[in-house]
Amino acid sequence: MSRFFLISLSLLFTLATLGCTEETQVTMYKQGKYKGKRDELPWNSAPLAYGTAQWDKGDKTSWEKQMSKRVMAQNENVRIQHP
């Protein structure tokens, strides 16, 4: 019984410490070497074809109105009619 206990205890200790040996996964970026796509201003992108968003591409004020309308549609105090 003690041999089984020692084997299971050593197995448990081995499995418990395996999770501590994971190396951190960090991407190393080199200055000036970014090859991704540059971010666009949100109002310079076209609205989704299947969505209800309606703003003119490049028009900041129409985009802001659409975002305000979207936020107000998610506001519980506005959506629910209080008696």
N, CA, C and O atoms as a Maestro MAE file, in Angstrom:
{
 s_m_m2io_version
 :::
 2.0.0
}

f_m_ct {
 s_m_title
 :::
 protein
 m_atom[332] {
  # First column is atom index #
  i_m_mmod_type
  r_m_x_coord
  r_m_y_coord
  r_m_z_coord
  i_m_residue_number
  s_m_chain_name
  s_m_pdb_residue_name
  s_m_pdb_atom_name
  i_m_atomic_number
  :::
  1 25 0.824 -1.196 0.000 1 A "MET " " N  " 7
  2 3 0.000 0.000 0.000 1 A "MET " " CA " 6
  3 2 0.871 1.265 0.000 1 A "MET " " C  " 6
  4 15 0.546 2.240 -0.677 1 A "MET " " O  " 8
  5 25 1.935 1.250 0.730 2 A "SER " " N  " 7
  6 3 2.783 2.441 0.793 2 A "SER " " CA " 6
  7 2 3.511 2.662 -0.535 2 A "SER " " C  " 6
  8 15 3.779 3.801 -0.916 2 A "SER " " O  " 8
  9 25 3.832 1.564 -1.243 3 A "ARG " " N  " 7
  10 3 4.487 1.704 -2.551 3 A "ARG " " CA " 6
  11 2 3.520 2.371 -3.546 3 A "ARG " " C  " 6
  12 15 3.919 3.256 -4.304 3 A "ARG " " O  " 8
  13 25 2.256 1.946 -3.539 4 A "PHE " " N  " 7
  14 3 1.233 2.542 -4.398 4 A "PHE " " CA " 6
  15 2 1.037 4.018 -4.045 4 A "PHE " " C  " 6
  16 15 0.893 4.863 -4.928 4 A "PHE " " O  " 8
  17 25 1.033 4.310 -2.764 5 A "PHE " " N  " 7
  18 3 0.881 5.701 -2.309 5 A "PHE " " CA " 6
  19 2 2.041 6.557 -2.782 5 A "PHE " " C  " 6
  20 15 1.820 7.676 -3.245 5 A "PHE " " O  " 8
  21 25 3.264 6.072 -2.682 6 A "LEU " " N  " 7
  22 3 4.437 6.835 -3.113 6 A "LEU " " CA " 6
  23 2 4.446 7.057 -4.622 6 A "LEU " " C  " 6
  24 15 4.797 8.138 -5.095 6 A "LEU " " O  " 8
  25 25 4.059 6.031 -5.374 7 A "ILE " " N  " 7
  26 3 4.014 6.164 -6.832 7 A "ILE " " CA " 6
  27 2 2.942 7.164 -7.238 7 A "ILE " " C  " 6
  28 15 3.185 8.016 -8.092 7 A "ILE " " O  " 8
  29 25 1.762 7.073 -6.640 8 A "SER " " N  " 7
  30 3 0.688 8.003 -7.000 8 A "SER " " CA " 6
  31 2 1.022 9.422 -6.539 8 A "SER " " C  " 6
  32 15 0.668 10.385 -7.218 8 A "SER " " O  " 8
  33 25 1.690 9.563 -5.406 9 A "LEU " " N  " 7
  34 3 2.088 10.881 -4.928 9 A "LEU " " CA " 6
  35 2 3.139 11.496 -5.847 9 A "LEU " " C  " 6
  36 15 3.075 12.689 -6.145 9 A "LEU " " O  " 8
  37 25 4.092 10.707 -6.295 10 A "SER " " N  " 7
  38 3 5.108 11.231 -7.208 10 A "SER " " CA " 6
  39 2 4.496 11.570 -8.571 10 A "SER " " C  " 6
  40 15 4.895 12.550 -9.198 10 A "SER " " O  " 8
  41 25 3.539 10.775 -9.029 11 A "LEU " " N  " 7
  42 3 2.845 11.066 -10.282 11 A "LEU " " CA " 6
  43 2 2.033 12.351 -10.158 11 A "LEU " " C  " 6
  44 15 2.029 13.177 -11.071 11 A "LEU " " O  " 8
  45 25 1.360 12.516 -9.051 12 A "LEU " " N  " 7
  46 3 0.589 13.728 -8.805 12 A "LEU " " CA " 6
  47 2 1.500 14.955 -8.761 12 A "LEU " " C  " 6
  48 15 1.170 15.988 -9.345 12 A "LEU " " O  " 8
  49 25 2.621 14.856 -8.087 13 A "PHE " " N  " 7
  50 3 3.574 15.957 -8.007 13 A "PHE " " CA " 6
  51 2 4.124 16.291 -9.385 13 A "PHE " " C  " 6
  52 15 4.276 17.465 -9.722 13 A "PHE " " O  " 8
  53 25 4.425 15.270 -10.188 14 A "THR " " N  " 7
  54 3 4.953 15.483 -11.535 14 A "THR " " CA " 6
  55 2 3.921 16.194 -12.406 14 A "THR " " C  " 6
  56 15 4.256 17.149 -13.106 14 A "THR " " O  " 8
  57 25 2.688 15.744 -12.369 15 A "LEU " " N  " 7
  58 3 1.638 16.370 -13.173 15 A "LEU " " CA " 6
  59 2 1.330 17.783 -12.703 15 A "LEU " " C  " 6
  60 15 1.018 18.651 -13.518 15 A "LEU " " O  " 8
  61 25 1.412 18.024 -11.406 16 A "ALA " " N  " 7
  62 3 1.127 19.355 -10.874 16 A "ALA " " CA " 6
  63 2 2.209 20.351 -11.276 16 A "ALA " " C  " 6
  64 15 1.910 21.521 -11.517 16 A "ALA " " O  " 8
  65 25 3.438 19.911 -11.352 17 A "THR " " N  " 7
  66 3 4.517 20.833 -11.700 17 A "THR " " CA " 6
  67 2 4.693 21.006 -13.204 17 A "THR " " C  " 6
  68 15 5.403 21.918 -13.628 17 A "THR " " O  " 8
  69 25 4.077 20.173 -14.016 18 A "LEU " " N  " 7
  70 3 4.204 20.330 -15.460 18 A "LEU " " CA " 6
  71 2 3.574 21.628 -15.948 18 A "LEU " " C  " 6
  72 15 4.069 22.231 -16.900 18 A "LEU " " O  " 8
  73 25 2.504 22.061 -15.320 19 A "GLY " " N  " 7
  74 3 1.854 23.302 -15.711 19 A "GLY " " CA " 6
  75 2 2.686 24.531 -15.394 19 A "GLY " " C  " 6
  76 15 2.473 25.586 -15.991 19 A "GLY " " O  " 8
  77 25 3.611 24.420 -14.486 20 A "CYS " " N  " 7
  78 3 4.439 25.563 -14.108 20 A "CYS " " CA " 6
  79 2 5.610 25.785 -15.066 20 A "CYS " " C  " 6
  80 15 6.279 26.816 -14.992 20 A "CYS " " O  " 8
  81 25 5.862 24.844 -15.947 21 A "THR " " N  " 7
  82 3 7.028 24.955 -16.815 21 A "THR " " CA " 6
  83 2 6.702 25.564 -18.171 21 A "THR " " C  " 6
  84 15 7.571 25.619 -19.041 21 A "THR " " O  " 8
  85 25 5.476 26.020 -18.369 22 A "GLU " " N  " 7
  86 3 5.108 26.592 -19.663 22 A "GLU " " CA " 6
  87 2 5.807 27.926 -19.865 22 A "GLU " " C  " 6
  88 15 5.815 28.773 -18.971 22 A "GLU " " O  " 8
  89 25 6.385 28.107 -21.024 23 A "GLU " " N  " 7
  90 3 7.059 29.353 -21.337 23 A "GLU " " CA " 6
  91 2 6.040 30.388 -21.803 23 A "GLU " " C  " 6
  92 15 5.018 30.046 -22.398 23 A "GLU " " O  " 8
  93 25 6.327 31.642 -21.529 24 A "THR " " N  " 7
  94 3 5.427 32.699 -21.973 24 A "THR " " CA " 6
  95 2 5.522 32.846 -23.483 24 A "THR " " C  " 6
  96 15 6.593 32.694 -24.072 24 A "THR " " O  " 8
  97 25 4.396 33.142 -24.093 25 A "GLN " " N  " 7
  98 3 4.332 33.269 -25.542 25 A "GLN " " CA " 6
  99 2 4.146 34.739 -25.888 25 A "GLN " " C  " 6
  100 15 3.026 35.250 -25.917 25 A "GLN " " O  " 8
  101 25 5.254 35.404 -26.149 26 A "VAL " " N  " 7
  102 3 5.247 36.834 -26.435 26 A "VAL " " CA " 6
  103 2 5.789 37.044 -27.830 26 A "VAL " " C  " 6
  104 15 6.830 36.498 -28.197 26 A "VAL " " O  " 8
  105 25 5.075 37.841 -28.602 27 A "THR " " N  " 7
  106 3 5.532 38.161 -29.950 27 A "THR " " CA " 6
  107 2 6.542 39.285 -29.866 27 A "THR " " C  " 6
  108 15 6.311 40.288 -29.191 27 A "THR " " O  " 8
  109 25 7.632 39.124 -30.534 28 A "MET " " N  " 7
  110 3 8.671 40.147 -30.546 28 A "MET " " CA " 6
  111 2 8.496 41.011 -31.800 28 A "MET " " C  " 6
  112 15 8.593 40.513 -32.922 28 A "MET " " O  " 8
  113 25 8.240 42.289 -31.603 29 A "TYR " " N  " 7
  114 3 8.076 43.217 -32.708 29 A "TYR " " CA " 6
  115 2 9.364 44.008 -32.894 29 A "TYR " " C  " 6
  116 15 9.960 44.475 -31.924 29 A "TYR " " O  " 8
  117 25 9.781 44.153 -34.123 30 A "LYS " " N  " 7
  118 3 10.958 44.960 -34.428 30 A "LYS " " CA " 6
  119 2 10.483 46.310 -34.939 30 A "LYS " " C  " 6
  120 15 9.530 46.396 -35.713 30 A "LYS " " O  " 8
  121 25 11.160 47.359 -34.498 31 A "GLN " " N  " 7
  122 3 10.774 48.711 -34.874 31 A "GLN " " CA " 6
  123 2 10.837 48.895 -36.389 31 A "GLN " " C  " 6
  124 15 11.866 48.633 -37.011 31 A "GLN " " O  " 8
  125 25 9.726 49.350 -36.978 32 A "GLY " " N  " 7
  126 3 9.678 49.601 -38.412 32 A "GLY " " CA " 6
  127 2 9.433 48.374 -39.260 32 A "GLY " " C  " 6
  128 15 9.508 48.456 -40.486 32 A "GLY " " O  " 8
  129 25 9.144 47.249 -38.654 33 A "LYS " " N  " 7
  130 3 8.976 46.009 -39.411 33 A "LYS " " CA " 6
  131 2 7.523 45.520 -39.428 33 A "LYS " " C  " 6
  132 15 7.271 44.385 -39.833 33 A "LYS " " O  " 8
  133 25 6.561 46.351 -38.997 34 A "TYR " " N  " 7
  134 3 5.157 45.931 -38.970 34 A "TYR " " CA " 6
  135 2 4.640 45.786 -40.392 34 A "TYR " " C  " 6
  136 15 4.760 46.710 -41.196 34 A "TYR " " O  " 8
  137 25 4.073 44.644 -40.702 35 A "LYS " " N  " 7
  138 3 3.611 44.384 -42.053 35 A "LYS " " CA " 6
  139 2 2.091 44.264 -42.120 35 A "LYS " " C  " 6
  140 15 1.545 43.848 -43.142 35 A "LYS " " O  " 8
  141 25 1.410 44.623 -41.044 36 A "GLY " " N  " 7
  142 3 -0.039 44.522 -41.027 36 A "GLY " " CA " 6
  143 2 -0.704 45.702 -41.714 36 A "GLY " " C  " 6
  144 15 -0.045 46.626 -42.192 36 A "GLY " " O  " 8
  145 25 -2.012 45.645 -41.747 37 A "LYS " " N  " 7
  146 3 -2.796 46.690 -42.392 37 A "LYS " " CA " 6
  147 2 -2.953 47.877 -41.443 37 A "LYS " " C  " 6
  148 15 -3.205 47.688 -40.253 37 A "LYS " " O  " 8
  149 25 -2.808 49.069 -41.950 38 A "ARG " " N  " 7
  150 3 -3.006 50.267 -41.130 38 A "ARG " " CA " 6
  151 2 -4.484 50.424 -40.772 38 A "ARG " " C  " 6
  152 15 -5.367 50.094 -41.564 38 A "ARG " " O  " 8
  153 25 -4.734 50.925 -39.586 39 A "ASP " " N  " 7
  154 3 -6.104 51.154 -39.154 39 A "ASP " " CA " 6
  155 2 -6.681 52.371 -39.861 39 A "ASP " " C  " 6
  156 15 -6.011 53.388 -40.040 39 A "ASP " " O  " 8
  157 25 -7.937 52.239 -40.256 40 A "GLU " " N  " 7
  158 3 -8.657 53.338 -40.888 40 A "GLU " " CA " 6
  159 2 -9.485 54.048 -39.828 40 A "GLU " " C  " 6
  160 15 -9.768 53.480 -38.773 40 A "GLU " " O  " 8
  161 25 -9.867 55.263 -40.100 41 A "LEU " " N  " 7
  162 3 -10.812 55.948 -39.237 41 A "LEU " " CA " 6
  163 2 -12.168 55.269 -39.400 41 A "LEU " " C  " 6
  164 15 -12.511 54.865 -40.511 41 A "LEU " " O  " 8
  165 25 -12.945 55.130 -38.337 42 A "PRO " " N  " 7
  166 3 -14.189 54.362 -38.430 42 A "PRO " " CA " 6
  167 2 -15.180 54.910 -39.440 42 A "PRO " " C  " 6
  168 15 -15.907 54.138 -40.066 42 A "PRO " " O  " 8
  169 25 -15.227 56.227 -39.616 43 A "TRP " " N  " 7
  170 3 -16.189 56.802 -40.562 43 A "TRP " " CA " 6
  171 2 -15.708 56.712 -41.998 43 A "TRP " " C  " 6
  172 15 -16.468 57.029 -42.913 43 A "TRP " " O  " 8
  173 25 -14.478 56.292 -42.224 44 A "ASN " " N  " 7
  174 3 -13.981 56.113 -43.590 44 A "ASN " " CA " 6
  175 2 -14.298 54.729 -44.142 44 A "ASN " " C  " 6
  176 15 -14.084 54.467 -45.326 44 A "ASN " " O  " 8
  177 25 -14.802 53.847 -43.295 45 A "SER " " N  " 7
  178 3 -15.177 52.521 -43.781 45 A "SER " " CA " 6
  179 2 -16.641 52.522 -44.200 45 A "SER " " C  " 6
  180 15 -17.446 53.311 -43.703 45 A "SER " " O  " 8
  181 25 -16.964 51.643 -45.102 46 A "ALA " " N  " 7
  182 3 -18.345 51.559 -45.582 46 A "ALA " " CA " 6
  183 2 -19.190 50.779 -44.578 46 A "ALA " " C  " 6
  184 15 -18.680 49.866 -43.929 46 A "ALA " " O  " 8
  185 25 -20.472 51.120 -44.438 47 A "PRO " " N  " 7
  186 3 -21.342 50.348 -43.547 47 A "PRO " " CA " 6
  187 2 -21.473 48.913 -44.041 47 A "PRO " " C  " 6
  188 15 -21.307 48.635 -45.228 47 A "PRO " " O  " 8
  189 25 -21.772 48.010 -43.119 48 A "LEU " " N  " 7
  190 3 -21.950 46.617 -43.501 48 A "LEU " " CA " 6
  191 2 -23.150 46.478 -44.424 48 A "LEU " " C  " 6
  192 15 -24.165 47.151 -44.244 48 A "LEU " " O  " 8
  193 25 -23.028 45.618 -45.394 49 A "ALA " " N  " 7
  194 3 -24.084 45.455 -46.394 49 A "ALA " " CA " 6
  195 2 -25.354 44.865 -45.791 49 A "ALA " " C  " 6
  196 15 -26.455 45.189 -46.237 49 A "ALA " " O  " 8
  197 25 -25.219 44.011 -44.790 50 A "TYR " " N  " 7
  198 3 -26.395 43.336 -44.229 50 A "TYR " " CA " 6
  199 2 -26.911 44.017 -42.967 50 A "TYR " " C  " 6
  200 15 -27.934 43.599 -42.426 50 A "TYR " " O  " 8
  201 25 -26.239 45.041 -42.492 51 A "GLY " " N  " 7
  202 3 -26.635 45.710 -41.259 51 A "GLY " " CA " 6
  203 2 -27.626 46.826 -41.499 51 A "GLY " " C  " 6
  204 15 -27.998 47.111 -42.637 51 A "GLY " " O  " 8
  205 25 -28.045 47.449 -40.426 52 A "THR " " N  " 7
  206 3 -28.976 48.562 -40.529 52 A "THR " " CA " 6
  207 2 -28.255 49.899 -40.450 52 A "THR " " C  " 6
  208 15 -28.893 50.952 -40.447 52 A "THR " " O  " 8
  209 25 -26.925 49.862 -40.384 53 A "ALA " " N  " 7
  210 3 -26.149 51.101 -40.300 53 A "ALA " " CA " 6
  211 2 -26.254 51.871 -41.613 53 A "ALA " " C  " 6
  212 15 -26.091 51.317 -42.700 53 A "ALA " " O  " 8
  213 25 -26.526 53.148 -41.476 54 A "GLN " " N  " 7
  214 3 -26.669 53.984 -42.668 54 A "GLN " " CA " 6
  215 2 -25.889 55.270 -42.455 54 A "GLN " " C  " 6
  216 15 -26.382 56.207 -41.826 54 A "GLN " " O  " 8
  217 25 -24.679 55.315 -42.976 55 A "TRP " " N  " 7
  218 3 -23.895 56.539 -42.984 55 A "TRP " " CA " 6
  219 2 -23.128 56.598 -44.287 55 A "TRP " " C  " 6
  220 15 -22.897 55.580 -44.940 55 A "TRP " " O  " 8
  221 25 -22.746 57.781 -44.647 56 A "ASP " " N  " 7
  222 3 -21.983 57.974 -45.869 56 A "ASP " " CA " 6
  223 2 -20.516 57.764 -45.570 56 A "ASP " " C  " 6
  224 15 -19.995 58.282 -44.582 56 A "ASP " " O  " 8
  225 25 -19.859 57.019 -46.408 57 A "LYS " " N  " 7
  226 3 -18.442 56.736 -46.211 57 A "LYS " " CA " 6
  227 2 -17.661 58.042 -46.237 57 A "LYS " " C  " 6
  228 15 -17.768 58.816 -47.188 57 A "LYS " " O  " 8
  229 25 -16.873 58.286 -45.189 58 A "GLY " " N  " 7
  230 3 -16.069 59.495 -45.093 58 A "GLY " " CA " 6
  231 2 -16.744 60.650 -44.386 58 A "GLY " " C  " 6
  232 15 -16.100 61.670 -44.141 58 A "GLY " " O  " 8
  233 25 -18.031 60.529 -44.046 59 A "ASP " " N  " 7
  234 3 -18.759 61.609 -43.380 59 A "ASP " " CA " 6
  235 2 -18.798 61.343 -41.877 59 A "ASP " " C  " 6
  236 15 -19.534 60.471 -41.416 59 A "ASP " " O  " 8
  237 25 -18.014 62.088 -41.124 60 A "LYS " " N  " 7
  238 3 -17.897 61.869 -39.686 60 A "LYS " " CA " 6
  239 2 -19.197 62.162 -38.955 60 A "LYS " " C  " 6
  240 15 -19.562 61.428 -38.036 60 A "LYS " " O  " 8
  241 25 -19.903 63.218 -39.340 61 A "THR " " N  " 7
  242 3 -21.128 63.585 -38.617 61 A "THR " " CA " 6
  243 2 -22.227 62.548 -38.809 61 A "THR " " C  " 6
  244 15 -22.944 62.240 -37.857 61 A "THR " " O  " 8
  245 25 -22.380 62.001 -40.012 62 A "SER " " N  " 7
  246 3 -23.407 60.970 -40.203 62 A "SER " " CA " 6
  247 2 -23.028 59.694 -39.453 62 A "SER " " C  " 6
  248 15 -23.905 58.984 -38.961 62 A "SER " " O  " 8
  249 25 -21.741 59.399 -39.361 63 A "TRP " " N  " 7
  250 3 -21.290 58.231 -38.595 63 A "TRP " " CA " 6
  251 2 -21.582 58.435 -37.112 63 A "TRP " " C  " 6
  252 15 -22.043 57.513 -36.438 63 A "TRP " " O  " 8
  253 25 -21.314 59.650 -36.594 64 A "GLU " " N  " 7
  254 3 -21.589 59.943 -35.189 64 A "GLU " " CA " 6
  255 2 -23.083 59.869 -34.876 64 A "GLU " " C  " 6
  256 15 -23.475 59.391 -33.811 64 A "GLU " " O  " 8
  257 25 -23.910 60.340 -35.801 65 A "LYS " " N  " 7
  258 3 -25.365 60.237 -35.601 65 A "LYS " " CA " 6
  259 2 -25.800 58.779 -35.562 65 A "LYS " " C  " 6
  260 15 -26.642 58.403 -34.746 65 A "LYS " " O  " 8
  261 25 -25.226 57.948 -36.447 66 A "GLN " " N  " 7
  262 3 -25.581 56.538 -36.477 66 A "GLN " " CA " 6
  263 2 -25.143 55.842 -35.186 66 A "GLN " " C  " 6
  264 15 -25.878 55.010 -34.654 66 A "GLN " " O  " 8
  265 25 -23.952 56.176 -34.681 67 A "MET " " N  " 7
  266 3 -23.480 55.564 -33.435 67 A "MET " " CA " 6
  267 2 -24.331 56.020 -32.251 67 A "MET " " C  " 6
  268 15 -24.612 55.229 -31.350 67 A "MET " " O  " 8
  269 25 -24.736 57.275 -32.246 68 A "SER " " N  " 7
  270 3 -25.608 57.772 -31.185 68 A "SER " " CA " 6
  271 2 -26.956 57.051 -31.213 68 A "SER " " C  " 6
  272 15 -27.494 56.685 -30.168 68 A "SER " " O  " 8
  273 25 -27.489 56.854 -32.404 69 A "LYS " " N  " 7
  274 3 -28.750 56.129 -32.564 69 A "LYS " " CA " 6
  275 2 -28.609 54.687 -32.089 69 A "LYS " " C  " 6
  276 15 -29.513 54.140 -31.457 69 A "LYS " " O  " 8
  277 25 -27.482 54.086 -32.395 70 A "ARG " " N  " 7
  278 3 -27.235 52.699 -31.983 70 A "ARG " " CA " 6
  279 2 -27.130 52.590 -30.460 70 A "ARG " " C  " 6
  280 15 -27.667 51.658 -29.863 70 A "ARG " " O  " 8
  281 25 -26.435 53.545 -29.837 71 A "VAL " " N  " 7
  282 3 -26.295 53.536 -28.383 71 A "VAL " " CA " 6
  283 2 -27.646 53.736 -27.716 71 A "VAL " " C  " 6
  284 15 -27.965 53.059 -26.739 71 A "VAL " " O  " 8
  285 25 -28.433 54.657 -28.236 72 A "MET " " N  " 7
  286 3 -29.750 54.905 -27.648 72 A "MET " " CA " 6
  287 2 -30.679 53.709 -27.813 72 A "MET " " C  " 6
  288 15 -31.561 53.500 -26.979 72 A "MET " " O  " 8
  289 25 -30.502 52.925 -28.862 73 A "ALA " " N  " 7
  290 3 -31.321 51.724 -29.058 73 A "ALA " " CA " 6
  291 2 -30.971 50.646 -28.041 73 A "ALA " " C  " 6
  292 15 -31.775 49.750 -27.785 73 A "ALA " " O  " 8
  293 25 -29.772 50.726 -27.459 74 A "GLN " " N  " 7
  294 3 -29.362 49.751 -26.459 74 A "GLN " " CA " 6
  295 2 -29.614 50.244 -25.043 74 A "GLN " " C  " 6
  296 15 -29.376 49.502 -24.090 74 A "GLN " " O  " 8
  297 25 -30.084 51.457 -24.879 75 A "ASN " " N  " 7
  298 3 -30.343 52.040 -23.576 75 A "ASN " " CA " 6
  299 2 -31.674 51.514 -23.045 75 A "ASN " " C  " 6
  300 15 -32.717 51.709 -23.669 75 A "ASN " " O  " 8
  301 25 -31.637 50.855 -21.905 76 A "GLU " " N  " 7
  302 3 -32.856 50.258 -21.336 76 A "GLU " " CA " 6
  303 2 -33.887 51.314 -20.945 76 A "GLU " " C  " 6
  304 15 -35.090 51.083 -21.069 76 A "GLU " " O  " 8
  305 25 -33.427 52.459 -20.477 77 A "ASN " " N  " 7
  306 3 -34.372 53.501 -20.056 77 A "ASN " " CA " 6
  307 2 -35.144 54.075 -21.235 77 A "ASN " " C  " 6
  308 15 -36.279 54.523 -21.069 77 A "ASN " " O  " 8
  309 25 -34.560 54.068 -22.393 78 A "VAL " " N  " 7
  310 3 -35.237 54.582 -23.582 78 A "VAL " " CA " 6
  311 2 -36.114 53.504 -24.201 78 A "VAL " " C  " 6
  312 15 -37.217 53.788 -24.668 78 A "VAL " " O  " 8
  313 25 -35.629 52.275 -24.205 79 A "ARG " " N  " 7
  314 3 -36.367 51.185 -24.858 79 A "ARG " " CA " 6
  315 2 -37.657 50.829 -24.140 79 A "ARG " " C  " 6
  316 15 -38.671 50.558 -24.783 79 A "ARG " " O  " 8
  317 25 -37.629 50.828 -22.821 80 A "ILE " " N  " 7
  318 3 -38.789 50.405 -22.027 80 A "ILE " " CA " 6
  319 2 -39.671 51.619 -21.752 80 A "ILE " " C  " 6
  320 15 -39.205 52.654 -21.276 80 A "ILE " " O  " 8
  321 25 -40.949 51.467 -22.062 81 A "GLN " " N  " 7
  322 3 -41.910 52.546 -21.820 81 A "GLN " " CA " 6
  323 2 -42.315 52.498 -20.338 81 A "GLN " " C  " 6
  324 15 -42.902 51.519 -19.877 81 A "GLN " " O  " 8
  325 25 -41.998 53.556 -19.611 82 A "HIS " " N  " 7
  326 3 -42.384 53.620 -18.199 82 A "HIS " " CA " 6
  327 2 -43.793 54.203 -18.082 82 A "HIS " " C  " 6
  328 15 -44.114 55.209 -18.713 82 A "HIS " " O  " 8
  329 25 -44.622 53.559 -17.270 83 A "PRO " " N  " 7
  330 3 -46.008 54.077 -17.111 83 A "PRO " " CA " 6
  331 2 -46.076 55.358 -16.342 83 A "PRO " " C  " 6
  332 15 -47.163 55.899 -16.137 83 A "PRO " " O  " 8
  :::
 }
 m_bond[331] {
  # First column is bond index #
  i_m_from
  i_m_to
  i_m_order
  :::
  1 1 2 1
  2 2 3 1
  3 3 4 2
  4 3 5 1
  5 5 6 1
  6 6 7 1
  7 7 8 2
  8 7 9 1
  9 9 10 1
  10 10 11 1
  11 11 12 2
  12 11 13 1
  13 13 14 1
  14 14 15 1
  15 15 16 2
  16 15 17 1
  17 17 18 1
  18 18 19 1
  19 19 20 2
  20 19 21 1
  21 21 22 1
  22 22 23 1
  23 23 24 2
  24 23 25 1
  25 25 26 1
  26 26 27 1
  27 27 28 2
  28 27 29 1
  29 29 30 1
  30 30 31 1
  31 31 32 2
  32 31 33 1
  33 33 34 1
  34 34 35 1
  35 35 36 2
  36 35 37 1
  37 37 38 1
  38 38 39 1
  39 39 40 2
  40 39 41 1
  41 41 42 1
  42 42 43 1
  43 43 44 2
  44 43 45 1
  45 45 46 1
  46 46 47 1
  47 47 48 2
  48 47 49 1
  49 49 50 1
  50 50 51 1
  51 51 52 2
  52 51 53 1
  53 53 54 1
  54 54 55 1
  55 55 56 2
  56 55 57 1
  57 57 58 1
  58 58 59 1
  59 59 60 2
  60 59 61 1
  61 61 62 1
  62 62 63 1
  63 63 64 2
  64 63 65 1
  65 65 66 1
  66 66 67 1
  67 67 68 2
  68 67 69 1
  69 69 70 1
  70 70 71 1
  71 71 72 2
  72 71 73 1
  73 73 74 1
  74 74 75 1
  75 75 76 2
  76 75 77 1
  77 77 78 1
  78 78 79 1
  79 79 80 2
  80 79 81 1
  81 81 82 1
  82 82 83 1
  83 83 84 2
  84 83 85 1
  85 85 86 1
  86 86 87 1
  87 87 88 2
  88 87 89 1
  89 89 90 1
  90 90 91 1
  91 91 92 2
  92 91 93 1
  93 93 94 1
  94 94 95 1
  95 95 96 2
  96 95 97 1
  97 97 98 1
  98 98 99 1
  99 99 100 2
  100 99 101 1
  101 101 102 1
  102 102 103 1
  103 103 104 2
  104 103 105 1
  105 105 106 1
  106 106 107 1
  107 107 108 2
  108 107 109 1
  109 109 110 1
  110 110 111 1
  111 111 112 2
  112 111 113 1
  113 113 114 1
  114 114 115 1
  115 115 116 2
  116 115 117 1
  117 117 118 1
  118 118 119 1
  119 119 120 2
  120 119 121 1
  121 121 122 1
  122 122 123 1
  123 123 124 2
  124 123 125 1
  125 125 126 1
  126 126 127 1
  127 127 128 2
  128 127 129 1
  129 129 130 1
  130 130 131 1
  131 131 132 2
  132 131 133 1
  133 133 134 1
  134 134 135 1
  135 135 136 2
  136 135 137 1
  137 137 138 1
  138 138 139 1
  139 139 140 2
  140 139 141 1
  141 141 142 1
  142 142 143 1
  143 143 144 2
  144 143 145 1
  145 145 146 1
  146 146 147 1
  147 147 148 2
  148 147 149 1
  149 149 150 1
  150 150 151 1
  151 151 152 2
  152 151 153 1
  153 153 154 1
  154 154 155 1
  155 155 156 2
  156 155 157 1
  157 157 158 1
  158 158 159 1
  159 159 160 2
  160 159 161 1
  161 161 162 1
  162 162 163 1
  163 163 164 2
  164 163 165 1
  165 165 166 1
  166 166 167 1
  167 167 168 2
  168 167 169 1
  169 169 170 1
  170 170 171 1
  171 171 172 2
  172 171 173 1
  173 173 174 1
  174 174 175 1
  175 175 176 2
  176 175 177 1
  177 177 178 1
  178 178 179 1
  179 179 180 2
  180 179 181 1
  181 181 182 1
  182 182 183 1
  183 183 184 2
  184 183 185 1
  185 185 186 1
  186 186 187 1
  187 187 188 2
  188 187 189 1
  189 189 190 1
  190 190 191 1
  191 191 192 2
  192 191 193 1
  193 193 194 1
  194 194 195 1
  195 195 196 2
  196 195 197 1
  197 197 198 1
  198 198 199 1
  199 199 200 2
  200 199 201 1
  201 201 202 1
  202 202 203 1
  203 203 204 2
  204 203 205 1
  205 205 206 1
  206 206 207 1
  207 207 208 2
  208 207 209 1
  209 209 210 1
  210 210 211 1
  211 211 212 2
  212 211 213 1
  213 213 214 1
  214 214 215 1
  215 215 216 2
  216 215 217 1
  217 217 218 1
  218 218 219 1
  219 219 220 2
  220 219 221 1
  221 221 222 1
  222 222 223 1
  223 223 224 2
  224 223 225 1
  225 225 226 1
  226 226 227 1
  227 227 228 2
  228 227 229 1
  229 229 230 1
  230 230 231 1
  231 231 232 2
  232 231 233 1
  233 233 234 1
  234 234 235 1
  235 235 236 2
  236 235 237 1
  237 237 238 1
  238 238 239 1
  239 239 240 2
  240 239 241 1
  241 241 242 1
  242 242 243 1
  243 243 244 2
  244 243 245 1
  245 245 246 1
  246 246 247 1
  247 247 248 2
  248 247 249 1
  249 249 250 1
  250 250 251 1
  251 251 252 2
  252 251 253 1
  253 253 254 1
  254 254 255 1
  255 255 256 2
  256 255 257 1
  257 257 258 1
  258 258 259 1
  259 259 260 2
  260 259 261 1
  261 261 262 1
  262 262 263 1
  263 263 264 2
  264 263 265 1
  265 265 266 1
  266 266 267 1
  267 267 268 2
  268 267 269 1
  269 269 270 1
  270 270 271 1
  271 271 272 2
  272 271 273 1
  273 273 274 1
  274 274 275 1
  275 275 276 2
  276 275 277 1
  277 277 278 1
  278 278 279 1
  279 279 280 2
  280 279 281 1
  281 281 282 1
  282 282 283 1
  283 283 284 2
  284 283 285 1
  285 285 286 1
  286 286 287 1
  287 287 288 2
  288 287 289 1
  289 289 290 1
  290 290 291 1
  291 291 292 2
  292 291 293 1
  293 293 294 1
  294 294 295 1
  295 295 296 2
  296 295 297 1
  297 297 298 1
  298 298 299 1
  299 299 300 2
  300 299 301 1
  301 301 302 1
  302 302 303 1
  303 303 304 2
  304 303 305 1
  305 305 306 1
  306 306 307 1
  307 307 308 2
  308 307 309 1
  309 309 310 1
  310 310 311 1
  311 311 312 2
  312 311 313 1
  313 313 314 1
  314 314 315 1
  315 315 316 2
  316 315 317 1
  317 317 318 1
  318 318 319 1
  319 319 320 2
  320 319 321 1
  321 321 322 1
  322 322 323 1
  323 323 324 2
  324 323 325 1
  325 325 326 1
  326 326 327 1
  327 327 328 2
  328 327 329 1
  329 329 330 1
  330 330 331 1
  331 331 332 2
  :::
 }
}
